[in-house]
Amino acid sequence: MPFSGHTLTPFAFTHLPYPVCKNDIVSESPVMSVPVMSVNVTAMHVMHIYNSVQDRTLPKAEWTHGAHLCAGTAILKEHGLSKAKHILPKIIKAYNRSCGVQNTQTEGYHHTLTLFYLEAIAKTLQSVSVGDLNSDDLGAKATFVLNAPLAKQDYPLRFYTKARLFSKEARLNWVEPDLQDLWSKKAISPI
């Protein structure tokens, strides 16, 4: 099995110092280009998060950055990138409202970040050789994403200046990166 380390329970996100996204690569696997990971999640865990956000039962404290990445990975597997870009914004906005979070120009749902991470997750998973990652294993996919560079919360700042990313325009609409092209091979590197 290519991933080793800590296996998470459905509610473990709230107990980690950096929720699920430790990004600690222990060592390179001598057989595969996929690094040995320090955090594992199961398909059941990922689906618990995804389903709980959809039906608005996930406790607000568990809607962490790692949970966002798991939900993004699940929706990409279920619907593909094109449909996910239309569906996930609706899910997040509805979930926010159910938690009492307003979706405004200054808080709540952030459109550019949502689409950015969907694209980054998709590109990261596409960059992995088919033999390195079982394409049907949602837990393995999410584990890979959670341990990839994109799991760092400041990852979008490789592509955007703070002023552009945290602008009202970026919160409400998609804005293109102003530092680096998101689609370059160098930009989306799995390790």
Secondary structure, DSSP 8 states (H G I E B T S, - for coil): ----SEE--TTGGGGSSSTT------EE-SSSSSEE-SEE--HHHHHHHHHHHHTT-S-GGG--HHHHHHHHHHHHHHHHHHHHHHHHHHHHHHHHHHTT---SSSSS--HHHHHHHHHHHHHHHHTS-GGGS-TT-HHHHHHHHHHSGGGSTTGGGGTS-HHHHTSHHHHHS----SSS-TTSTTTS---
